[in-house]
Amino acid sequence: MTIQLYNTTRRPFPEAKLKKAIQLVLSGEGAKAVSIEGIYCGGRMMRRINREYLGHDYDTDTVTFPYSEGLAVEGEFYVSFDEVSRNAVRFRSGFMQELLRVTVHSSLHLLGYVDGSSAEREQMRQKEDHYLRGLGLGVLPTEERSSL
């Protein structure tokens, strides 16, 4: 059982907080990490991943690749520090809160949650809010989150 996090940038990297967020989501959902890799990168790398694997030529805050189904979780996710920074400004949430939100979001994707429809997005937002509160963080008012 392992969670490995990597930082491909020179930006400060709060590894312990990020691992705590992932572990909180997994335990809250009754799951365990078999093998999870989180890669925190810049926009250029994220665009390359999006192009190569998803056919999109743009930066996103996260791309997640679940390799298992059920409660024994295997997979990897990528988080763009550049996009997280833009989102933090856009939603006036602060970089650390946004970084933790995206990490929680990525963890939920590893567990099989999807956000293709408005109902699925709302379910994920509620779970994100729940786990952010569990980390001692506040959440954005609903009207400010509606464009996430």
N, C-alpha and C positions, 0 to 999 in steps of 0.2 A: 504494500500500500504506500503510494508515494505521490506527492505533489511537488513538482519541480517548476520554479519560476525563473525566467531569464529576462534580462534587460539588454537589448541590443543598442541602446542609446547611451549618451553621457548624462542623461537626466537622473536626478536622485530617485531612488527606487525603494519604496517602503515595503520590502518583501514580507516582513512579519505580519503587517496589517493586511496585506493582500491574501496571504495564506490563511489568516484567521477568517477573512470574509468567505473564502471558498469552503473552509471547514464548517463554518456556521451554516451555510446553505446545504451542504451535504448532510450534516447531522440533522438539520431541521426537516429535511425531506426523507430521512431514514436511509440515506445512501452512504456508501463508503468509496473512497478513492482507491482504485486499483492502480491506475497510472494516468496522471493528469499533468500535462505540460502547458504552462502559460507563458507566452512570449510577448513581451512589451516592447514595441518597436516604434519607428517613426512612420510618417505618411508615405514615404517612398516605398518602403517595404510592404506596407499595407496595400498600396495600389498594385504592387506586383502580385501579391497573394490573391487579391480580388480579380485581377486580369487572368492569372494562370488557372485558378480553380473555379471561379464563378462567372467569368466573362464580363466583369465590370471594370471600367477604367477610372476608378475614383477611390478616394480614401474613405473608410468607414471607421466607426469607433471600435467595432469588434467583428471578427470572423471566427466561427466555432466549428470544429470538426469532431462530433461525437463518434466514437468507435465502438460503443456498446449500447445496449438497451437495458433498462432495469436499474437496480440499485447498486450494482457493482460497476462503478463509473470508470471508463477509459476514454481518453480523448485529448484534444489540444485546442487551445484558443489563442488568438492573437488580439492584442489591444494596441491601438494607435495612440501614443501620447499626444500627437499633434491634434487629432480629432477630439480627444478628451479635453484638451486645452480650449479648443474652439467651443465645445459644448458647455464647458464651465462658464465661459464668458456669456454665451448665448442664454443660458438658463440661470445665470447669477448664482451658481451653486458652490463655487470654489473647486479648485482642481482636485483636491483629495477626495471630496465627497463624490465628484463625478467619476474619478478613477475607481473608487469602491463600487459605485453604482454599476459601472460597465463590467467590473469583475464579477459582481453578483449576477448580472444579466448573462454573462458568458457561462457562469456555473449553472444557471437554470437551463440554458441551451444544452449543456452537456447532459443534463438529466432528462432531456427530451421535450422540454417546453419550447413552443414555437410562438412566433408573433406575426403571423401572416395576416390575420384578420383583426378587426378592431376589438372583438371580444377576447382574442388571445393576447393582444397587446395589453389590454386592461388587466387581465389575469397576471401577466408578468409584472406590470407596474405595481400591482398590489403586493406581490411577493417581494419585489425589489424593496418597496417601502418597508415591509415587515422586517426584512433582513438588515436594512440600513438602520432601522430603529434598534435592532438587536446589537448593532455595532456602536450604538450611542449617538447616531446621527439623525438629524431631522430629515424631513422629506419636502419636496416641492409641492406647493398647492396644485390641485388638479388642473386648474386653468392654465398654469404655466407649463405643465407636463404634457398637455394635449398634443403638442407638436413633436414630441419625442418619437 
